[in-house]
Amino acid sequence: MHATIWHNPACGTSRNTLALLHEAGAQVTVIEYLKTPPSADKLTQLYRDAGITPQQGLRLNGTDAAERGLPQADDATVLAAMVAEPKLIERPLVETDKGVRLCRPKEKVFEIL
């Protein structure tokens, strides 16, 4: 099985999810999204496939997203903010042939393995 993880190596949940993917024998493509941010179109597809809204994929901890009103903003505004400032993307997002999950907690990855 192949998996793609939008990963932040400084994040414990992201590192643990990556370890679970390796333990499951997945062939993993790792994208450090802070260095290589996804496009608005890719984020739209990931959130749609995960069954969540861009607002649900918004990182609130350690960001100014709430102060900027992003949790209440429309999808296009949230996505534009995420593309401009990828630290606003909650992690890790994992995509396999079985779907996409925002793996918080890390065990959510088992839903798509």
MIVEXMI-924617 format. One record per atom (N, C-alpha, C, O): x, y, z; residue number from 0; atom name; residue in one letter. Coordinates in steps of 0.001 Angstrom, whole numbers, plus 500000, padded with zeros to 6 digits. Example, Ala and Ser with C-alpha at 12.3 -4.5 7.8 and 13.67 -1.06 7.14 Angstrom:
BEGIN
<u->513190	v->494310	w->507800	pos->0	site->N	code->A>;
<u->512300	v->495500	w->507800	pos->0	site->CA	code->A>;
<u->513200	v->496700	w->507800	pos->0	site->C	code->A>;
<u->514236	v->496681	w->508465	pos->0	site->O	code->A>;
<u->512850	v->497750	w->507080	pos->1	site->N	code->S>;
<u->513670	v->498940	w->507140	pos->1	site->CA	code->S>;
<u->512900	v->500030	w->507870	pos->1	site->C	code->S>;
<u->513409	v->501138	w->508039	pos->1	site->O	code->S>;
# end
This chain:
BEGIN
<u->500841	v->498817	w->500000	pos->0	site->N	code->M>;
<u->500000	v->500000	w->500000	pos->0	site->CA	code->M>;
<u->500880	v->501239	w->500000	pos->0	site->C	code->M>;
<u->501937	v->501274	w->500630	pos->0	site->O	code->M>;
<u->500422	v->502249	w->499282	pos->1	site->N	code->H>;
<u->501126	v->503522	w->499253	pos->1	site->CA	code->H>;
<u->500365	v->504534	w->500101	pos->1	site->C	code->H>;
<u->499134	v->504548	w->500115	pos->1	site->O	code->H>;
<u->501101	v->505369	w->500798	pos->2	site->N	code->A>;
<u->500514	v->506446	w->501599	pos->2	site->CA	code->A>;
<u->501330	v->507714	w->501388	pos->2	site->C	code->A>;
<u->502550	v->507669	w->501227	pos->2	site->O	code->A>;
<u->500636	v->508836	w->501393	pos->3	site->N	code->T>;
<u->501290	v->510138	w->501376	pos->3	site->CA	code->T>;
<u->500930	v->510834	w->502674	pos->3	site->C	code->T>;
<u->499760	v->510898	w->503051	pos->3	site->O	code->T>;
<u->501941	v->511357	w->503356	pos->4	site->N	code->I>;
<u->501717	v->512081	w->504609	pos->4	site->CA	code->I>;
<u->502218	v->513514	w->504447	pos->4	site->C	code->I>;
<u->503350	v->513748	w->504023	pos->4	site->O	code->I>;
<u->501358	v->514458	w->504793	pos->5	site->N	code->W>;
<u->501760	v->515856	w->504883	pos->5	site->CA	code->W>;
<u->502231	v->516023	w->506312	pos->5	site->C	code->W>;
<u->501440	v->516027	w->507255	pos->5	site->O	code->W>;
<u->503533	v->516158	w->506448	pos->6	site->N	code->H>;
<u->504250	v->515894	w->507689	pos->6	site->CA	code->H>;
<u->505000	v->517115	w->508184	pos->6	site->C	code->H>;
<u->505508	v->517919	w->507402	pos->6	site->O	code->H>;
<u->505055	v->517237	w->509516	pos->7	site->N	code->N>;
<u->505913	v->518217	w->510171	pos->7	site->CA	code->N>;
<u->506796	v->517424	w->511129	pos->7	site->C	code->N>;
<u->506301	v->516927	w->512141	pos->7	site->O	code->N>;
<u->508092	v->517292	w->510838	pos->8	site->N	code->P>;
<u->508964	v->516474	w->511679	pos->8	site->CA	code->P>;
<u->509106	v->517005	w->513104	pos->8	site->C	code->P>;
<u->509577	v->516274	w->513976	pos->8	site->O	code->P>;
<u->508718	v->518245	w->513367	pos->9	site->N	code->A>;
<u->508791	v->518798	w->514718	pos->9	site->CA	code->A>;
<u->507569	v->518420	w->515560	pos->9	site->C	code->A>;
<u->507531	v->518696	w->516759	pos->9	site->O	code->A>;
<u->506577	v->517790	w->514936	pos->10	site->N	code->C>;
<u->505325	v->517443	w->515620	pos->10	site->CA	code->C>;
<u->505331	v->515976	w->516038	pos->10	site->C	code->C>;
<u->505510	v->515091	w->515202	pos->10	site->O	code->C>;
<u->505136	v->515719	w->517332	pos->11	site->N	code->G>;
<u->505119	v->514351	w->517843	pos->11	site->CA	code->G>;
<u->504021	v->513505	w->517226	pos->11	site->C	code->G>;
<u->504259	v->512345	w->516891	pos->11	site->O	code->G>;
<u->502826	v->514055	w->517068	pos->12	site->N	code->T>;
<u->501728	v->513287	w->516465	pos->12	site->CA	code->T>;
<u->502063	v->512928	w->515028	pos->12	site->C	code->T>;
<u->501773	v->511817	w->514584	pos->12	site->O	code->T>;
<u->502659	v->513838	w->514310	pos->13	site->N	code->S>;
<u->503049	v->513577	w->512930	pos->13	site->CA	code->S>;
<u->504135	v->512493	w->512868	pos->13	site->C	code->S>;
<u->504058	v->511585	w->512039	pos->13	site->O	code->S>;
<u->505128	v->512586	w->513729	pos->14	site->N	code->R>;
<u->506192	v->511565	w->513766	pos->14	site->CA	code->R>;
<u->505617	v->510200	w->514130	pos->14	site->C	code->R>;
<u->505988	v->509189	w->513533	pos->14	site->O	code->R>;
<u->504712	v->510168	w->515105	pos->15	site->N	code->N>;
<u->504112	v->508892	w->515520	pos->15	site->CA	code->N>;
<u->503239	v->508295	w->514424	pos->15	site->C	code->N>;
<u->503220	v->507077	w->514243	pos->15	site->O	code->N>;
<u->502521	v->509134	w->513697	pos->16	site->N	code->T>;
<u->501703	v->508647	w->512590	pos->16	site->CA	code->T>;
<u->502595	v->508081	w->511491	pos->16	site->C	code->T>;
<u->502290	v->507033	w->510923	pos->16	site->O	code->T>;
<u->503681	v->508758	w->511191	pos->17	site->N	code->L>;
<u->504630	v->508257	w->510196	pos->17	site->CA	code->L>;
<u->505189	v->506906	w->510626	pos->17	site->C	code->L>;
<u->505337	v->506007	w->509799	pos->17	site->O	code->L>;
<u->505498	v->506756	w->511901	pos->18	site->N	code->A>;
<u->505996	v->505470	w->512406	pos->18	site->CA	code->A>;
<u->504943	v->504374	w->512234	pos->18	site->C	code->A>;
<u->505281	v->503251	w->511860	pos->18	site->O	code->A>;
<u->503675	v->504683	w->512501	pos->19	site->N	code->L>;
<u->502602	v->503699	w->512310	pos->19	site->CA	code->L>;
<u->502497	v->503275	w->510840	pos->19	site->C	code->L>;
<u->502269	v->502103	w->510543	pos->19	site->O	code->L>;
<u->502663	v->504221	w->509938	pos->20	site->N	code->L>;
<u->502621	v->503897	w->508510	pos->20	site->CA	code->L>;
<u->503750	v->502933	w->508149	pos->20	site->C	code->L>;
<u->503534	v->501954	w->507436	pos->20	site->O	code->L>;
<u->504945	v->503214	w->508642	pos->21	site->N	code->H>;
<u->506089	v->502333	w->508376	pos->21	site->CA	code->H>;
<u->505868	v->500951	w->508987	pos->21	site->C	code->H>;
<u->506146	v->499934	w->508351	pos->21	site->O	code->H>;
<u->505368	v->500917	w->510221	pos->22	site->N	code->E>;
<u->505107	v->499628	w->510885	pos->22	site->CA	code->E>;
<u->504072	v->498803	w->510130	pos->22	site->C	code->E>;
<u->504126	v->497573	w->510140	pos->22	site->O	code->E>;
<u->503128	v->499479	w->509473	pos->23	site->N	code->A>;
<u->502094	v->498789	w->508708	pos->23	site->CA	code->A>;
<u->502614	v->498322	w->507350	pos->23	site->C	code->A>;
<u->501896	v->497655	w->506604	pos->23	site->O	code->A>;
<u->503856	v->498669	w->507028	pos->24	site->N	code->G>;
<u->504454	v->498238	w->505769	pos->24	site->CA	code->G>;
<u->504101	v->499106	w->504576	pos->24	site->C	code->G>;
<u->504315	v->498701	w->503433	pos->24	site->O	code->G>;
<u->503566	v->500289	w->504822	pos->25	site->N	code->A>;
<u->503195	v->501182	w->503723	pos->25	site->CA	code->A>;
<u->504442	v->501761	w->503070	pos->25	site->C	code->A>;
<u->505455	v->502012	w->503724	pos->25	site->O	code->A>;
<u->504339	v->501963	w->501767	pos->26	site->N	code->Q>;
<u->505357	v->502726	w->501044	pos->26	site->CA	code->Q>;
<u->504921	v->504181	w->501186	pos->26	site->C	code->Q>;
<u->503854	v->504564	w->500706	pos->26	site->O	code->Q>;
<u->505741	v->504982	w->501840	pos->27	site->N	code->V>;
<u->505310	v->506318	w->502244	pos->27	site->CA	code->V>;
<u->506047	v->507407	w->501470	pos->27	site->C	code->V>;
<u->507273	v->507404	w->501360	pos->27	site->O	code->V>;
<u->505261	v->508330	w->500942	pos->28	site->N	code->T>;
<u->505795	v->509574	w->500404	pos->28	site->CA	code->T>;
<u->505593	v->510621	w->501486	pos->28	site->C	code->T>;
<u->504469	v->510863	w->501926	pos->28	site->O	code->T>;
<u->506684	v->511237	w->501910	pos->29	site->N	code->V>;
<u->506637	v->512238	w->502972	pos->29	site->CA	code->V>;
<u->506772	v->513617	w->502333	pos->29	site->C	code->V>;
<u->507738	v->513903	w->501625	pos->29	site->O	code->V>;
<u->505782	v->514458	w->502600	pos->30	site->N	code->I>;
<u->505824	v->515840	w->502126	pos->30	site->CA	code->I>;
<u->505872	v->516739	w->503354	pos->30	site->C	code->I>;
<u->504920	v->516800	w->504132	pos->30	site->O	code->I>;
<u->506975	v->517425	w->503515	pos->31	site->N	code->E>;
<u->507085	v->518386	w->504611	pos->31	site->CA	code->E>;
<u->506357	v->519647	w->504157	pos->31	site->C	code->E>;
<u->506918	v->520499	w->503468	pos->31	site->O	code->E>;
<u->505097	v->519739	w->504562	pos->32	site->N	code->Y>;
<u->504207	v->520768	w->504030	pos->32	site->CA	code->Y>;
<u->504625	v->522193	w->504385	pos->32	site->C	code->Y>;
<u->504197	v->523138	w->503722	pos->32	site->O	code->Y>;
<u->505451	v->522366	w->505415	pos->33	site->N	code->L>;
<u->505938	v->523711	w->505721	pos->33	site->CA	code->L>;
<u->506951	v->524170	w->504673	pos->33	site->C	code->L>;
<u->507088	v->525367	w->504423	pos->33	site->O	code->L>;
<u->507659	v->523218	w->504062	pos->34	site->N	code->K>;
<u->508625	v->523524	w->503000	pos->34	site->CA	code->K>;
<u->507977	v->523483	w->501623	pos->34	site->C	code->K>;
<u->508335	v->524259	w->500737	pos->34	site->O	code->K>;
<u->507019	v->522574	w->501447	pos->35	site->N	code->T>;
<u->506341	v->522383	w->500165	pos->35	site->CA	code->T>;
<u->504835	v->522372	w->500423	pos->35	site->C	code->T>;
<u->504228	v->521304	w->500496	pos->35	site->O	code->T>;
<u->504234	v->523546	w->500561	pos->36	site->N	code->P>;
<u->502812	v->523595	w->500900	pos->36	site->CA	code->P>;
<u->501938	v->523088	w->499755	pos->36	site->C	code->P>;
<u->502258	v->523289	w->498584	pos->36	site->O	code->P>;
<u->500833	v->522430	w->500101	pos->37	site->N	code->P>;
<u->499892	v->522023	w->499069	pos->37	site->CA	code->P>;
<u->499163	v->523244	w->498513	pos->37	site->C	code->P>;
<u->499049	v->524273	w->499179	pos->37	site->O	code->P>;
<u->498682	v->523113	w->497301	pos->38	site->N	code->S>;
<u->497892	v->524182	w->496690	pos->38	site->CA	code->S>;
<u->496505	v->524218	w->497312	pos->38	site->C	code->S>;
<u->496110	v->523292	w->498020	pos->38	site->O	code->S>;
<u->495776	v->525281	w->497048	pos->39	site->N	code->A>;
<u->494392	v->525367	w->497523	pos->39	site->CA	code->A>;
<u->493562	v->524235	w->496928	pos->39	site->C	code->A>;
<u->492706	v->523672	w->497610	pos->39	site->O	code->A>;
<u->493809	v->523896	w->495657	pos->40	site->N	code->D>;
<u->493072	v->522794	w->495021	pos->40	site->CA	code->D>;
<u->493366	v->521471	w->495712	pos->40	site->C	code->D>;
<u->492453	v->520680	w->495951	pos->40	site->O	code->D>;
<u->494633	v->521221	w->496035	pos->41	site->N	code->K>;
<u->494991	v->519968	w->496708	pos->41	site->CA	code->K>;
<u->494372	v->519923	w->498103	pos->41	site->C	code->K>;
<u->493842	v->518888	w->498508	pos->41	site->O	code->K>;
<u->494431	v->521025	w->498839	pos->42	site->N	code->L>;
<u->493814	v->521059	w->500164	pos->42	site->CA	code->L>;
<u->492307	v->520817	w->500066	pos->42	site->C	code->L>;
<u->491737	v->520088	w->500879	pos->42	site->O	code->L>;
<u->491669	v->521426	w->499076	pos->43	site->N	code->T>;
<u->490226	v->521214	w->498874	pos->43	site->CA	code->T>;
<u->489938	v->519740	w->498678	pos->43	site->C	code->T>;
<u->489006	v->519202	w->499276	pos->43	site->O	code->T>;
<u->490737	v->519077	w->497839	pos->44	site->N	code->Q>;
<u->490546	v->517648	w->497573	pos->44	site->CA	code->Q>;
<u->490797	v->516819	w->498834	pos->44	site->C	code->Q>;
<u->490030	v->515904	w->499137	pos->44	site->O	code->Q>;
<u->491853	v->517130	w->499560	pos->45	site->N	code->L>;
<u->492159	v->516376	w->500781	pos->45	site->CA	code->L>;
<u->491034	v->516499	w->501809	pos->45	site->C	code->L>;
<u->490601	v->515497	w->502377	pos->45	site->O	code->L>;
<u->490568	v->517706	w->502046	pos->46	site->N	code->Y>;
<u->489508	v->517896	w->503034	pos->46	site->CA	code->Y>;
<u->488199	v->517255	w->502564	pos->46	site->C	code->Y>;
<u->487480	v->516657	w->503364	pos->46	site->O	code->Y>;
<u->487894	v->517378	w->501282	pos->47	site->N	code->R>;
<u->486684	v->516737	w->500756	pos->47	site->CA	code->R>;
<u->486763	v->515230	w->500972	pos->47	site->C	code->R>;
<u->485813	v->514614	w->501455	pos->47	site->O	code->R>;
<u->487908	v->514635	w->500609	pos->48	site->N	code->D>;
<u->488073	v->513189	w->500736	pos->48	site->CA	code->D>;
<u->488105	v->512738	w->502202	pos->48	site->C	code->D>;
<u->487765	v->511596	w->502511	pos->48	site->O	code->D>;
<u->488510	v->513630	w->503090	pos->49	site->N	code->A>;
<u->488521	v->513314	w->504525	pos->49	site->CA	code->A>;
<u->487148	v->513531	w->505158	pos->49	site->C	code->A>;
<u->486904	v->513106	w->506288	pos->49	site->O	code->A>;
<u->486252	v->514195	w->504424	pos->50	site->N	code->G>;
<u->484926	v->514469	w->504957	pos->50	site->CA	code->G>;
<u->484909	v->515576	w->505991	pos->50	site->C	code->G>;
<u->484063	v->515594	w->506885	pos->50	site->O	code->G>;
<u->485867	v->516516	w->505863	pos->51	site->N	code->I>;
<u->485923	v->517638	w->506795	pos->51	site->CA	code->I>;
<u->485979	v->518943	w->506016	pos->51	site->C	code->I>;
<u->486259	v->518954	w->504817	pos->51	site->O	code->I>;
<u->485712	v->520027	w->506706	pos->52	site->N	code->T>;
<u->485781	v->521354	w->506092	pos->52	site->CA	code->T>;
<u->487190	v->521925	w->506263	pos->52	site->C	code->T>;
<u->487948	v->521465	w->507117	pos->52	site->O	code->T>;
<u->487539	v->522919	w->505456	pos->53	site->N	code->P>;
<u->488823	v->523578	w->505689	pos->53	site->CA	code->P>;
<u->488933	v->524136	w->507111	pos->53	site->C	code->P>;
<u->490016	v->524136	w->507696	pos->53	site->O	code->P>;
<u->487829	v->524604	w->507659	pos->54	site->N	code->Q>;
<u->487861	v->525131	w->509023	pos->54	site->CA	code->Q>;
<u->488213	v->524025	w->510023	pos->54	site->C	code->Q>;
<u->488887	v->524290	w->511019	pos->54	site->O	code->Q>;
<u->487768	v->522801	w->509771	pos->55	site->N	code->Q>;
<u->488108	v->521686	w->510654	pos->55	site->CA	code->Q>;
<u->489560	v->521258	w->510478	pos->55	site->C	code->Q>;
<u->490119	v->520600	w->511355	pos->55	site->O	code->Q>;
<u->490174	v->521620	w->509363	pos->56	site->N	code->G>;
<u->491569	v->521318	w->509116	pos->56	site->CA	code->G>;
<u->492502	v->522449	w->509501	pos->56	site->C	code->G>;
<u->493698	v->522403	w->509211	pos->56	site->O	code->G>;
<u->491964	v->523455	w->510149	pos->57	site->N	code->L>;
<u->492716	v->524646	w->510538	pos->57	site->CA	code->L>;
<u->493422	v->524412	w->511862	pos->57	site->C	code->L>;
<u->492812	v->523964	w->512833	pos->57	site->O	code->L>;
<u->494699	v->524715	w->511894	pos->58	site->N	code->R>;
<u->495460	v->524594	w->513143	pos->58	site->CA	code->R>;
<u->495229	v->525847	w->513978	pos->58	site->C	code->R>;
<u->495538	v->526959	w->513548	pos->58	site->O	code->R>;
<u->494688	v->525657	w->515164	pos->59	site->N	code->L>;
<u->494423	v->526781	w->516062	pos->59	site->CA	code->L>;
<u->495537	v->526948	w->517080	pos->59	site->C	code->L>;
<u->495898	v->528072	w->517430	pos->59	site->O	code->L>;
<u->496089	v->525828	w->517560	pos->60	site->N	code->N>;
<u->497149	v->525838	w->518563	pos->60	site->CA	code->N>;
<u->498414	v->526471	w->517986	pos->60	site->C	code->N>;
<u->498903	v->526047	w->516939	pos->60	site->O	code->N>;
<u->498932	v->527467	w->518660	pos->61	site->N	code->G>;
<u->500192	v->528067	w->518235	pos->61	site->CA	code->G>;
<u->500094	v->528946	w->517004	pos->61	site->C	code->G>;
<u->501113	v->529284	w->516401	pos->61	site->O	code->G>;
<u->498876	v->529324	w->516621	pos->62	site->N	code->T>;
<u->498699	v->530226	w->515480	pos->62	site->CA	code->T>;
<u->497784	v->531377	w->515893	pos->62	site->C	code->T>;
<u->497222	v->531385	w->516989	pos->62	site->O	code->T>;
<u->497650	v->532326	w->515008	pos->63	site->N	code->D>;
<u->496734	v->533445	w->515247	pos->63	site->CA	code->D>;
<u->495431	v->533276	w->514480	pos->63	site->C	code->D>;
<u->494730	v->534255	w->514221	pos->63	site->O	code->D>;
<u->495101	v->532037	w->514114	pos->64	site->N	code->A>;
<u->493907	v->531763	w->513301	pos->64	site->CA	code->A>;
<u->492632	v->532272	w->513959	pos->64	site->C	code->A>;
<u->491796	v->532879	w->513289	pos->64	site->O	code->A>;
<u->492471	v->532039	w->515241	pos->65	site->N	code->A>;
<u->491252	v->532475	w->515933	pos->65	site->CA	code->A>;
<u->491163	v->533999	w->515966	pos->65	site->C	code->A>;
<u->490099	v->534571	w->515727	pos->65	site->O	code->A>;
<u->492273	v->534644	w->516261	pos->66	site->N	code->E>;
<u->492289	v->536112	w->516309	pos->66	site->CA	code->E>;
<u->491955	v->536719	w->514953	pos->66	site->C	code->E>;
<u->491390	v->537810	w->514878	pos->66	site->O	code->E>;
<u->492298	v->536023	w->513898	pos->67	site->N	code->R>;
<u->492028	v->536500	w->512534	pos->67	site->CA	code->R>;
<u->490628	v->536142	w->512059	pos->67	site->C	code->R>;
<u->490229	v->536513	w->510955	pos->67	site->O	code->R>;
<u->489877	v->535419	w->512893	pos->68	site->N	code->G>;
<u->488513	v->535053	w->512518	pos->68	site->CA	code->G>;
<u->488428	v->533922	w->511518	pos->68	site->C	code->G>;
<u->487375	v->533709	w->510918	pos->68	site->O	code->G>;
<u->489512	v->533192	w->511326	pos->69	site->N	code->L>;
<u->489525	v->532131	w->510308	pos->69	site->CA	code->L>;
<u->488563	v->530979	w->510600	pos->69	site->C	code->L>;
<u->488011	v->530414	w->509655	pos->69	site->O	code->L>;
<u->488331	v->530599	w->511873	pos->70	site->N	code->P>;
<u->487379	v->529507	w->512098	pos->70	site->CA	code->P>;
<u->485964	v->529820	w->511589	pos->70	site->C	code->P>;
<u->485191	v->528902	w->511313	pos->70	site->O	code->P>;
<u->485628	v->531096	w->511465	pos->71	site->N	code->Q>;
<u->484308	v->531488	w->510984	pos->71	site->CA	code->Q>;
<u->484327	v->531960	w->509528	pos->71	site->C	code->Q>;
<u->483280	v->532285	w->508969	pos->71	site->O	code->Q>;
<u->485493	v->531998	w->508922	pos->72	site->N	code->A>;
<u->485634	v->532509	w->507556	pos->72	site->CA	code->A>;
<u->485140	v->531480	w->506540	pos->72	site->C	code->A>;
<u->484974	v->530302	w->506855	pos->72	site->O	code->A>;
<u->484910	v->531952	w->505318	pos->73	site->N	code->D>;
<u->484483	v->531044	w->504249	pos->73	site->CA	code->D>;
<u->485668	v->530179	w->503797	pos->73	site->C	code->D>;
<u->486827	v->530486	w->504075	pos->73	site->O	code->D>;
<u->485341	v->529100	w->503097	pos->74	site->N	code->D>;
<u->486362	v->528124	w->502680	pos->74	site->CA	code->D>;
<u->487500	v->528777	w->501901	pos->74	site->C	code->D>;
<u->488670	v->528503	w->502170	pos->74	site->O	code->D>;
<u->487171	v->529631	w->500945	pos->75	site->N	code->A>;
<u->488206	v->530240	w->500097	pos->75	site->CA	code->A>;
<u->489182	v->531071	w->500932	pos->75	site->C	code->A>;
<u->490385	v->531059	w->500672	pos->75	site->O	code->A>;
<u->488673	v->531786	w->501925	pos->76	site->N	code->T>;
<u->489532	v->532608	w->502781	pos->76	site->CA	code->T>;
<u->490453	v->531727	w->503611	pos->76	site->C	code->T>;
<u->491643	v->532013	w->503747	pos->76	site->O	code->T>;
<u->489898	v->530651	w->504168	pos->77	site->N	code->V>;
<u->490701	v->529733	w->504986	pos->77	site->CA	code->V>;
<u->491773	v->529072	w->504130	pos->77	site->C	code->V>;
<u->492935	v->529008	w->504531	pos->77	site->O	code->V>;
<u->491396	v->528587	w->502969	pos->78	site->N	code->L>;
<u->492365	v->527921	w->502089	pos->78	site->CA	code->L>;
<u->493467	v->528875	w->501648	pos->78	site->C	code->L>;
<u->494636	v->528492	w->501614	pos->78	site->O	code->L>;
<u->493112	v->530112	w->501311	pos->79	site->N	code->A>;
<u->494124	v->531099	w->500909	pos->79	site->CA	code->A>;
<u->495089	v->531374	w->502058	pos->79	site->C	code->A>;
<u->496293	v->531509	w->501839	pos->79	site->O	code->A>;
<u->494570	v->531457	w->503275	pos->80	site->N	code->A>;
<u->495435	v->531686	w->504439	pos->80	site->CA	code->A>;
<u->496373	v->530503	w->504642	pos->80	site->C	code->A>;
<u->497547	v->530694	w->504956	pos->80	site->O	code->A>;
<u->495868	v->529281	w->504466	pos->81	site->N	code->M>;
<u->496698	v->528083	w->504632	pos->81	site->CA	code->M>;
<u->497814	v->528020	w->503589	pos->81	site->C	code->M>;
<u->498947	v->527655	w->503902	pos->81	site->O	code->M>;
<u->497485	v->528375	w->502363	pos->82	site->N	code->V>;
<u->498505	v->528347	w->501301	pos->82	site->CA	code->V>;
<u->499572	v->529408	w->501579	pos->82	site->C	code->V>;
<u->500763	v->529163	w->501389	pos->82	site->O	code->V>;
<u->499138	v->530578	w->502026	pos->83	site->N	code->A>;
<u->500078	v->531668	w->502323	pos->83	site->CA	code->A>;
<u->500909	v->531382	w->503567	pos->83	site->C	code->A>;
<u->502079	v->531758	w->503644	pos->83	site->O	code->A>;
<u->500288	v->530707	w->504552	pos->84	site->N	code->E>;
<u->500959	v->530399	w->505822	pos->84	site->CA	code->E>;
<u->500671	v->528941	w->506180	pos->84	site->C	code->E>;
<u->499732	v->528664	w->506927	pos->84	site->O	code->E>;
<u->501469	v->528008	w->505654	pos->85	site->N	code->P>;
<u->501182	v->526587	w->505864	pos->85	site->CA	code->P>;
<u->501162	v->526148	w->507322	pos->85	site->C	code->P>;
<u->500657	v->525066	w->507623	pos->85	site->O	code->P>;
<u->501700	v->526959	w->508242	pos->86	site->N	code->K>;
<u->501622	v->526585	w->509662	pos->86	site->CA	code->K>;
<u->500170	v->526536	w->510134	pos->86	site->C	code->K>;
<u->499887	v->525994	w->511202	pos->86	site->O	code->K>;
<u->499244	v->527099	w->509346	pos->87	site->N	code->L>;
<u->497820	v->527067	w->509683	pos->87	site->CA	code->L>;
<u->497165	v->525732	w->509345	pos->87	site->C	code->L>;
<u->496009	v->525508	w->509707	pos->87	site->O	code->L>;
<u->497883	v->524842	w->508658	pos->88	site->N	code->I>;
<u->497351	v->523530	w->508298	pos->88	site->CA	code->I>;
<u->497578	v->522573	w->509468	pos->88	site->C	code->I>;
<u->498710	v->522359	w->509901	pos->88	site->O	code->I>;
<u->496482	v->522002	w->509969	pos->89	site->N	code->E>;
<u->496611	v->520999	w->511037	pos->89	site->CA	code->E>;
<u->497216	v->519738	w->510435	pos->89	site->C	code->E>;
<u->496929	v->519385	w->509291	pos->89	site->O	code->E>;
<u->498040	v->519075	w->511203	pos->90	site->N	code->R>;
<u->498746	v->517896	w->510726	pos->90	site->CA	code->R>;
<u->498591	v->516746	w->511683	pos->90	site->C	code->R>;
<u->498200	v->516914	w->512838	pos->90	site->O	code->R>;
<u->498906	v->515572	w->511176	pos->91	site->N	code->P>;
<u->499272	v->515202	w->509810	pos->91	site->CA	code->P>;
<u->498042	v->514778	w->509003	pos->91	site->C	code->P>;
<u->497115	v->514158	w->509525	pos->91	site->O	code->P>;
<u->498064	v->515121	w->507754	pos->92	site->N	code->L>;
<u->497084	v->514608	w->506805	pos->92	site->CA	code->L>;
<u->497721	v->513405	w->506117	pos->92	site->C	code->L>;
<u->498878	v->513461	w->505700	pos->92	site->O	code->L>;
<u->496960	v->512315	w->506000	pos->93	site->N	code->V>;
<u->497462	v->511105	w->505344	pos->93	site->CA	code->V>;
<u->496464	v->510698	w->504276	pos->93	site->C	code->V>;
<u->495256	v->510677	w->504510	pos->93	site->O	code->V>;
<u->496989	v->510375	w->503098	pos->94	site->N	code->E>;
<u->496172	v->509948	w->501969	pos->94	site->CA	code->E>;
<u->496627	v->508570	w->501505	pos->94	site->C	code->E>;
<u->497817	v->508341	w->501285	pos->94	site->O	code->E>;
<u->495665	v->507647	w->501357	pos->95	site->N	code->T>;
<u->495920	v->506331	w->500765	pos->95	site->CA	code->T>;
<u->494821	v->506070	w->499738	pos->95	site->C	code->T>;
<u->493945	v->506910	w->499530	pos->95	site->O	code->T>;
<u->494873	v->504914	w->499104	pos->96	site->N	code->D>;
<u->493820	v->504542	w->498164	pos->96	site->CA	code->D>;
<u->492464	v->504420	w->498848	pos->96	site->C	code->D>;
<u->491427	v->504471	w->498185	pos->96	site->O	code->D>;
<u->492464	v->504258	w->500168	pos->97	site->N	code->K>;
<u->491215	v->504089	w->500917	pos->97	site->CA	code->K>;
<u->490639	v->505403	w->501433	pos->97	site->C	code->K>;
<u->489555	v->505416	w->502016	pos->97	site->O	code->K>;
<u->491353	v->506505	w->501224	pos->98	site->N	code->G>;
<u->490827	v->507792	w->501658	pos->98	site->CA	code->G>;
<u->491869	v->508677	w->502297	pos->98	site->C	code->G>;
<u->493072	v->508434	w->502197	pos->98	site->O	code->G>;
<u->491383	v->509707	w->502955	pos->99	site->N	code->V>;
<u->492228	v->510709	w->503611	pos->99	site->CA	code->V>;
<u->491746	v->510865	w->505043	pos->99	site->C	code->V>;
<u->490547	v->510827	w->505316	pos->99	site->O	code->V>;
<u->492693	v->511040	w->505949	pos->100	site->N	code->R>;
<u->492359	v->511325	w->507340	pos->100	site->CA	code->R>;
<u->493295	v->512400	w->507886	pos->100	site->C	code->R>;
<u->494486	v->512437	w->507575	pos->100	site->O	code->R>;
<u->492723	v->513261	w->508702	pos->101	site->N	code->L>;
<u->493516	v->514140	w->509552	pos->101	site->CA	code->L>;
<u->493777	v->513299	w->510792	pos->101	site->C	code->L>;
<u->492862	v->513053	w->511578	pos->101	site->O	code->L>;
<u->494990	v->512866	w->510971	pos->102	site->N	code->C>;
<u->495320	v->511834	w->511962	pos->102	site->CA	code->C>;
<u->495615	v->512416	w->513334	pos->102	site->C	code->C>;
<u->496737	v->512342	w->513835	pos->102	site->O	code->C>;
<u->494600	v->512985	w->513915	pos->103	site->N	code->R>;
<u->494618	v->513463	w->515297	pos->103	site->CA	code->R>;
<u->493412	v->512848	w->515972	pos->103	site->C	code->R>;
<u->492301	v->513334	w->515764	pos->103	site->O	code->R>;
<u->493566	v->511839	w->516744	pos->104	site->N	code->P>;
<u->494810	v->511198	w->517169	pos->104	site->CA	code->P>;
<u->495407	v->510328	w->516063	pos->104	site->C	code->P>;
<u->494767	v->510049	w->515048	pos->104	site->O	code->P>;
<u->496637	v->509916	w->516289	pos->105	site->N	code->K>;
<u->497398	v->509158	w->515286	pos->105	site->CA	code->K>;
<u->496695	v->507880	w->514855	pos->105	site->C	code->K>;
<u->496876	v->507432	w->513722	pos->105	site->O	code->K>;
<u->495904	v->507290	w->515726	pos->106	site->N	code->E>;
<u->495231	v->506017	w->515430	pos->106	site->CA	code->E>;
<u->494205	v->506142	w->514297	pos->106	site->C	code->E>;
<u->493774	v->505131	w->513743	pos->106	site->O	code->E>;
<u->493813	v->507364	w->513950	pos->107	site->N	code->K>;
<u->492884	v->507551	w->512833	pos->107	site->CA	code->K>;
<u->493456	v->507018	w->511531	pos->107	site->C	code->K>;
<u->492714	v->506726	w->510594	pos->107	site->O	code->K>;
<u->494793	v->506889	w->511472	pos->108	site->N	code->V>;
<u->495414	v->506383	w->510250	pos->108	site->CA	code->V>;
<u->494966	v->504947	w->509959	pos->108	site->C	code->V>;
<u->494949	v->504535	w->508799	pos->108	site->O	code->V>;
<u->494607	v->504187	w->510984	pos->109	site->N	code->F>;
<u->494183	v->502801	w->510769	pos->109	site->CA	code->F>;
<u->492904	v->502715	w->509959	pos->109	site->C	code->F>;
<u->492633	v->501677	w->509355	pos->109	site->O	code->F>;
<u->492106	v->503783	w->509928	pos->110	site->N	code->E>;
<u->490861	v->503810	w->509155	pos->110	site->CA	code->E>;
<u->491115	v->503739	w->507652	pos->110	site->C	code->E>;
<u->490227	v->503358	w->506889	pos->110	site->O	code->E>;
<u->492310	v->504099	w->507228	pos->111	site->N	code->I>;
<u->492603	v->504131	w->505785	pos->111	site->CA	code->I>;
<u->493760	v->503207	w->505387	pos->111	site->C	code->I>;
<u->494312	v->503337	w->504294	pos->111	site->O	code->I>;
<u->494118	v->502290	w->506262	pos->112	site->N	code->L>;
<u->495165	v->501319	w->505938	pos->112	site->CA	code->L>;
<u->494542	v->500005	w->505512	pos->112	site->C	code->L>;
<u->495260	v->499056	w->505196	pos->112	site->O	code->L>;
# end
